[in-house]
Amino acid sequence: MTTTTDEQHQMITDILLRLLKNAETDQEDIRNATSKMNDIRSQIISETGMCVDKKIRLVFSEQMVAFDRVREQLSVASNETRKMTRGLFLKTVILSCLITALITLTLGFFFIPSLQTIESRRAELAFLNNQITKHNISLNSCDGRVCVKIDEKASKYEKGYRILSGH
């Protein structure tokens, strides 16, 4: 029995040694696999980073092109607005001048007397000047109004007429 026990111990020892060798091999395989995984991970991160960087640059470039197009359109719209504003300003000035001229002519038509009225008033003025000179009438200003001396002893006529003093 001792042989069998020694043989069994030997067998167990052999098994344990094989297990130990297998464990060392497995541990080395695990280290190699971990190292390979880390290499692959680094490569994926690097390539992903480059792809993301390229994509970001592409999107940024597209956005800059779109921004430039919008800026050009705004510039064109701004120039058109300036032209329209200038045209509108000139039209407003011209229209204002025409309206002013029309108002002036209308007011002149209603408030400036006609040539016939002017001639009639000149004739009336000449008649009154002739009467004042002919009858030696003395006109004066009383409280900002024209006044003459009246003969208080003379009789009164219809419609408020009275005889001037000295006649």
Order of alpha helices (4+ residues) and beta strands (2+ residues): alpha-alpha-beta-beta
